[in-house]
Amino acid sequence: MNQRYLLALDQGTTSSRAVLFTKEGQMVSSAAFEFKQHYPQPGWVEHDPQDILTTQIEALRAAVRQSQIDPKEIAAIGITNQRETTLVWDRMTGQPAYNAIVWQCRRTADMVDDLNREGHADLIRRKTGLKPDAYFSATKLRWLLDHCGLQQAAEAGRYCFGTVDSWLAWHLVAGHPHVTDATNASRTMLYNVLTQDWDEELLSLFNIPRAMMPRVCDSAELIGLLNEDILGVPIPVAAIAGDQHAALFGQACFDRGMVKNTYGTGCFMLMNIGDTFRLSEHGLLTTTAWRLNGRPTYALEGSVFIGGAAIQWLRDELGMIRTAAESEQLAQEIPDNGGVYLVPAFTGLGAPYWDMYARGTIVGLTRGSGRRHIVRAALESIAYQSNDLLQAMAQDNGGLPPALRVDGGASANRFLMQFQADLMRLPVQRPAVLETTALGAALLAGLAVGLYASLPETAQGWHVADTFTPALPAADSQRLLDGWRGAVRRTLSEA
Ligand code: ADP
C-alpha cells in the first residue's frame, strides 16, 4: 500500500490535538479535545495524566475517522507536546504517582530562589543553556519526589520520570518504551546539551536518581509501533519534539539564522543557530532545536509574556472590542498611532529587559486619543516586543534573518503582520499551513521512516501563503522604535 500520510499528535496545555497531513504537507483532517485544568492553590497548575492520555487517543481516532483514509496508509506518527510539564509513574503498573505538574506552575519558585542564592545559576546556564526557573522540570520533579515520598523507591528503579512526550510514548507505543527526545530533555534543567546526556552534576544538585530518567532519543527516530488496539494497525511512532521546536521545524527553518515567531497568548521566537552551542548575551535561552542522527542543532529562544493576551485584555477587561479579529479594522481606521504606546508589562518584562517588577503603561495620551489608538497601540506592542527579541537574537548570532516566518492565532491579523514587517524591515512570511507545530512533528516522523530522503526534501512540505513586505520609510520605523524605547523606559521598575 502506498503510505502517503503522516499523523501528528499535538499535546498542548489546554487541549490534545491530532492532525493528519499528506506527504506534501497538506492538512487532511484534525480533531482536538480540551481537558480540565486543575488549580489546587493560587499559582499552582496541574493536569490529570489520564485526561492527557484519553483526550489524545480520542483526538487521534477522530482525526483518522474524519479523513476516511485507511489507517494502513499512515506512514508514521510524530509526537509534539507542551514542554517541561512533569510526570512520575510506576514502572510496573504505569500508574501516575501524582498529577502532572504543568510548566506554568509556580509552586517551586522558592527552590529556584535558593538555587540562585547558592550560586548555581552559572553552572546551570553553561550546561543547559537555561536561566534557572520554576518552569523547567527539575524543581517540579524534586517537589514530586519529596511530596510523594518516592526517593528511595525511585533510586531502586521503581518510578519513571517523564515529560508529556514520555508519558504518551510509554502508553501509546507497544512495549512501553521509556524515552524522551533531545528537545524535551533540554527543557528539564537536568540535561547537558553539550554532551547530549543527563548530567551527573545536575542530577546530584537536585538529588534526582538516574534510574528514573528516560533514554534520550533523536527528534526523528523510530521509537516503536503504535499499540494495535488504538487504530487496529501497528503504525511506526517515529518522532518526538517539544512544541516550539516542532514549530521551528514545521516552518522549515533548517538553516542557521532562520527565525520563526508564534503569535499566541504569548509569543515564542526561535532562531536556528546551527550546530555550535552558544550562550546569549541578551538574556535569551539556548535550547536544542532538534537532534538528527545523534547531531544536535541549537536555537536561541525568547518569549513575549503578553502577546495576544493584550488583545484579550482589551476585550475582557476594558470591553473595547468584542472579538480579537475586530482589532484589525479598528487599528486601520486611523493613519498612525497618534503618539500612543502601550507597554503590556502586566507580569513584568522578559528578554532583553528582564524586569519582573515592571508593570503595564500607556504613554502619549492626548485629548484626541481614543479607543482606536489604544487598540492600535496594543497590536503594535506585540510587534515591538517581537522586534526587541529579534534584534537581541541578531546581535547574538551575527545578523538578521532573510525573513521572519510566522504562525499562531494572532498571525491572522494582517495589520499586525504588516506592522511587523515595517518595524523589522524584513519580509514576514505566513505559511499555508498555520498548524506548524503539528506539521513539524509530522515532517520529523516522515524523515525518520524515509518518506523524505533528506532534510531539504522535507522543506517541500512548507509553502508560503502570504508575504508582508516592508512599506514604511526607514525614518518612520526608526521614529516609532524610538517612541517605543521611551515608553519602555518609563515602564521599567527603577524608572
Ligand atoms: P494559544 O495557543 O496561546 O492559546 P492561539 O495561537 O490560539 O494562542 O492564539 C490566541 C491568541 O491570539 C489570543 O490571545 C487572541 O487574543 C489572539 N488573537 C486571535 N486572533 C487575533 C486577531 N485576529 N488579531 C489579534 N489577536 C488575535
Residues whose N, C-alpha, C, O or C-beta is under 5 A from the ligand:
A	BS01	ADP	Y263 G264 T265 G266 G308 A309 I311 Q312 A324 A325 G408 G409 A410 A412 N413
